Amino acid sequence: LNNDQQLCVTLFYLEKKSYQQIADQTGYNMMQVKSHIQNGKRNLKTILEKKLNKG
């Protein structure tokens, strides 16, 4: 994940922050926060699938 995605995904899923809290903390707007989280989730899924398929 790129740095923006990693930060937003970590804050949202691990630190249980809301989109608004993430936006306030990072300076991103709400659309950017949502986009970073969605893209981060998609990229994590792809990375995990590749690792699992390699066995």
ABEGO torsion letter per residue (X at the ends): XBAAAAAAAAAAAAAGBBAAAAAAAAGBBAAAAAAAAAAAAAAAAAAAAAAAAAX
